[in-house]
Amino acid sequence: MTLTEARVPTSRSAEAPRPRRRRRPWSVRRIVTLVLLVGMTLLWIYPFIWLLSASLKQSSEIFGSGLNLIPETFHWENYARAWTEAGFAQYFVNTVIITAGAIVIVVVRSALAGYVLGRYSFPGKKILIGIFLVTFFLPEGYTIIPVTQLTDQLGLLNTHAGVILGLGAGGHIASTLLYAGFFRGLPKELEESAKLDGAGAFRTFFQVMLPLSWPITATVIILTFLAAWNAYLLPLVFTLSNPELQTLAIGMTSFVSDYGQDWSGMAAGAVISLVPVVIVFVILQKKFVDSIAGAVKQ
């Protein structure tokens, strides 16, 4: 038997048993902390449970049943009414197209700008970052008029492309700075190795640097998805002359009329709008947490 074979166990039974972790005793402090956390969790998720319950009730039952979350009769037709009669089927497709296009633009543009800011030094860099930070605090309402005029001059008003550019071609300073901070911390040897292999600047970025920034990309996707999916003012202004291009956020107003509000239909529409948000966050939440934890460590 060689020395290498002697060091490697031949079976799992030869491995030393792992010591079992001792369970911490249930102290009063631990019990109180657990009760408080459970209470806060229930308080946080209660609005979502109430919304789901309201979507299965009649409008008269929503506010007349008090704290009772279980409907007397499950009215699944509320979802059918929201999907067909209120036009949520078309609103959903429009929102998916607009959100996906905005995500692609924001990820590519923010990653490229963040790569330049994080890896290169050039005159006026600090001034440029300062301008970015100033525009970060500008409300959307202050820029909606020039953005609308520019989109109209390009002939993209009342089109999917116009709404996508309006949502994706803005400042998005937070996304750019997230990428800049990440790329700044990467070692220079990565670029030097890619250069020795004959890769140019764009090939190095797309094949080496961008794949490494997947945690940041996941965060940017989540932030952009939430902003584009829930956007109201810009899609409303850009689709005034073509209601068929309106999104889910605008479609919620279809349940409000001069004669009253369809609360059950509105609740069903809100649930339909929230389901994709929950799915995207569940898929990308691990990378999102990792990127936040990395930013805290830095």
C-alpha positions in Angstrom: 0.0 0.0 0.0 1.4 3.4 -1.0 1.5 6.4 1.2 -1.3 8.1 -0.8 -3.6 5.1 -0.5 -2.9 5.0 3.2 -4.1 8.5 3.7 -7.4 8.1 1.8 -10.1 6.1 3.6 -11.4 3.1 1.5 -15.0 3.5 2.7 -17.3 5.9 4.5 -17.2 3.6 7.5 -13.5 4.4 8.0 -14.2 8.1 8.4 -14.3 9.5 11.9 -17.9 10.2 13.1 -18.8 13.8 13.2 -19.6 15.2 16.6 -23.3 16.0 17.0 -24.2 19.6 17.7 -25.7 20.1 21.1 -29.1 21.7 21.0 -29.3 25.0 22.9 -31.7 24.9 25.8 -34.9 26.9 25.5 -34.2 29.9 27.6 -36.8 32.5 28.4 -34.9 35.0 26.3 -34.9 32.7 23.3 -38.7 31.9 23.7 -39.5 35.7 23.9 -37.4 36.4 20.8 -39.1 33.6 18.9 -42.6 34.8 19.8 -41.7 38.4 18.8 -40.3 37.3 15.4 -43.3 35.1 14.7 -45.6 38.0 15.6 -43.8 40.4 13.4 -43.8 37.9 10.5 -47.6 37.4 10.9 -48.1 41.2 11.0 -46.0 41.6 7.9 -47.8 38.9 5.8 -51.3 39.7 7.0 -52.0 42.3 4.2 -51.0 39.7 1.6 -53.3 37.1 3.2 -56.1 39.6 3.4 -55.6 40.5 -0.3 -55.8 36.8 -1.2 -58.9 36.4 0.9 -60.6 39.5 -0.6 -60.0 38.2 -4.1 -62.2 35.2 -3.3 -65.1 37.2 -1.7 -67.9 39.3 -3.0 -67.4 43.0 -2.8 -70.1 43.4 -0.1 -68.4 40.7 2.0 -64.9 42.2 2.0 -65.6 45.0 4.5 -68.6 43.3 6.2 -66.8 40.2 7.4 -64.5 42.0 9.9 -61.3 40.0 10.6 -62.6 36.8 9.1 -60.2 35.8 6.3 -62.1 32.7 5.2 -64.7 33.5 2.5 -68.2 32.2 3.0 -68.2 31.1 -0.6 -65.1 31.0 -2.8 -65.7 33.2 -5.8 -63.1 32.0 -8.3 -65.0 33.9 -11.0 -63.3 37.1 -9.7 -60.1 36.0 -11.4 -61.9 35.1 -14.6 -63.6 38.5 -14.6 -60.3 40.3 -14.0 -58.5 38.2 -16.7 -61.1 38.5 -19.5 -63.6 41.3 -18.8 -61.1 43.8 -17.3 -58.5 42.9 -20.0 -55.8 41.7 -17.7 -54.7 39.1 -20.2 -53.5 41.8 -22.6 -52.2 44.0 -19.8 -50.2 41.0 -18.5 -48.6 40.4 -21.9 -47.8 44.1 -22.3 -46.2 44.2 -18.9 -44.0 41.1 -19.5 -42.8 42.5 -22.8 -42.0 46.0 -21.4 -40.4 44.6 -18.2 -38.2 42.1 -20.1 -37.0 44.8 -22.5 -36.3 47.3 -19.7 -34.3 44.6 -17.8 -32.1 43.8 -20.8 -31.3 47.5 -21.4 -30.6 48.3 -17.8 -28.4 45.3 -17.2 -26.2 45.8 -20.3 -26.0 49.6 -20.0 -25.4 49.7 -16.2 -22.8 46.9 -16.4 -20.9 48.6 -19.2 -21.0 52.0 -17.4 -20.1 50.4 -14.0 -17.2 48.5 -15.7 -15.8 51.8 -17.0 -16.3 53.6 -13.7 -14.9 50.8 -11.6 -11.9 49.7 -13.7 -10.6 52.9 -15.5 -9.4 56.3 -14.4 -10.1 59.3 -16.7 -10.3 63.1 -16.2 -13.6 64.2 -14.8 -14.5 60.8 -13.3 -15.4 62.3 -9.9 -17.4 65.0 -11.4 -19.3 62.5 -13.5 -20.1 60.4 -10.4 -21.2 63.5 -8.6 -23.6 64.3 -11.5 -24.9 60.8 -11.3 -25.6 61.1 -7.6 -27.5 64.4 -8.1 -29.7 62.9 -10.8 -30.5 60.0 -8.5 -32.7 62.3 -6.4 -34.7 63.8 -9.2 -38.4 62.7 -9.1 -39.8 61.0 -12.2 -42.4 63.7 -12.6 -39.7 66.4 -13.3 -38.4 64.5 -16.3 -41.6 63.0 -17.8 -42.2 66.0 -20.1 -38.8 66.1 -21.9 -38.7 62.3 -22.1 -42.2 62.3 -23.6 -41.2 64.9 -26.2 -38.0 63.1 -27.1 -39.9 59.8 -27.5 -42.5 61.5 -29.7 -39.8 63.0 -31.9 -38.4 59.6 -32.4 -41.8 58.3 -33.4 -41.9 55.8 -30.6 -44.8 57.2 -28.6 -47.7 54.7 -28.1 -45.4 51.7 -28.8 -43.9 49.0 -26.7 -40.4 50.2 -27.8 -41.1 53.7 -26.5 -42.2 52.5 -23.1 -39.2 50.2 -22.9 -36.8 52.9 -23.7 -38.5 55.3 -21.3 -38.1 52.9 -18.4 -34.8 51.4 -19.4 -32.8 54.4 -20.7 -33.0 56.5 -17.5 -30.3 57.1 -15.0 -30.4 53.9 -13.0 -27.6 55.2 -10.8 -28.0 52.6 -8.1 -27.5 49.7 -10.6 -24.5 51.5 -12.2 -22.8 52.1 -8.8 -23.4 48.5 -7.8 -21.6 47.2 -10.8 -18.8 49.8 -10.4 -18.2 48.7 -6.8 -18.1 45.1 -7.8 -15.8 45.5 -10.7 -13.5 47.7 -8.7 -12.8 44.8 -6.3 -11.8 42.3 -9.0 -8.1 41.5 -9.4 -6.3 42.9 -12.5 -4.9 39.5 -13.3 -8.3 38.5 -14.8 -8.0 41.1 -17.5 -4.3 40.4 -18.0 -4.9 36.7 -18.5 -7.7 37.5 -21.0 -5.5 39.8 -22.9 -2.8 37.2 -23.2 -5.4 34.8 -24.6 -6.1 37.4 -27.3 -9.4 38.7 -26.0 -10.3 42.3 -26.7 -12.0 44.7 -24.3 -15.6 43.7 -25.2 -14.8 40.0 -25.2 -13.1 40.3 -21.8 -16.1 42.1 -20.5 -18.8 39.8 -21.8 -17.0 36.5 -21.3 -15.0 37.1 -18.1 -16.2 40.1 -16.1 -19.9 40.0 -16.7 -20.4 36.3 -15.7 -18.5 36.9 -12.5 -20.9 39.7 -11.6 -23.9 37.4 -11.5 -24.9 38.2 -7.9 -24.9 41.9 -8.8 -26.8 41.2 -12.0 -29.5 39.3 -10.0 -29.9 42.3 -7.7 -30.2 44.6 -10.7 -32.7 42.3 -12.3 -34.9 42.3 -9.2 -34.7 46.1 -8.7 -35.4 46.8 -12.4 -38.2 44.2 -12.5 -40.0 45.8 -9.5 -39.6 49.3 -10.9 -40.8 48.4 -14.4 -43.5 46.0 -13.4 -45.1 48.5 -11.0 -44.4 51.6 -13.1 -47.5 53.8 -13.5 -46.8 57.4 -14.6 -44.6 56.8 -17.6 -46.6 53.9 -19.2 -49.8 55.9 -18.6 -48.5 59.0 -20.4 -46.9 56.9 -23.2 -50.1 54.9 -23.9 -52.8 57.5 -23.5 -53.7 57.3 -27.2 -53.4 53.5 -27.4 -55.1 51.8 -24.3 -54.3 48.3 -25.8 -50.6 48.9 -24.7 -51.4 49.7 -21.1 -49.8 47.7 -18.3 -51.1 45.9 -15.2 -50.6 48.9 -13.0 -52.7 51.1 -15.2 -55.2 48.3 -15.7 -56.1 48.4 -12.0 -58.1 51.5 -12.7 -60.5 49.6 -14.9 -62.2 48.4 -11.7 -63.1 52.0 -10.7 -66.1 53.7 -12.3 -68.4 56.6 -11.6 -70.9 54.2 -10.0 -68.5 52.5 -7.6 -65.5 50.2 -7.2 -65.3 46.5 -7.9 -63.2 45.7 -4.9 -63.2 41.9 -5.4 -62.1 42.2 -9.0 -59.5 44.7 -8.0 -58.1 42.3 -5.4 -58.1 39.5 -7.9 -56.2 41.7 -10.3 -53.7 42.7 -7.6 -53.0 39.0 -6.9 -52.4 38.3 -10.6 -50.0 41.2 -10.6 -48.1 40.0 -7.5 -47.6 36.3 -8.5 -44.8 37.0 -11.1 -43.1 39.3 -8.5 -43.0 36.6 -5.9 -41.8 34.0 -8.4 -38.9 36.2 -9.6 -37.9 37.0 -6.1 -37.9 33.4 -5.0 -35.7 32.4 -7.9 -33.2 35.2 -7.5 -33.4 35.8 -3.7 -30.3 33.8 -2.9 -28.1 35.9 -5.3 -29.8 39.0 -4.0 -28.9 38.2 -0.4 -25.3 37.3 -1.4 -24.8 40.6 -3.2 -26.1 42.6 -0.3 -23.9 40.6 2.2 -20.9 41.2 -0.1 -21.6 44.9 -0.2 -21.8 45.1 3.6 -18.5 43.2 4.0 -16.8 45.7 1.6 
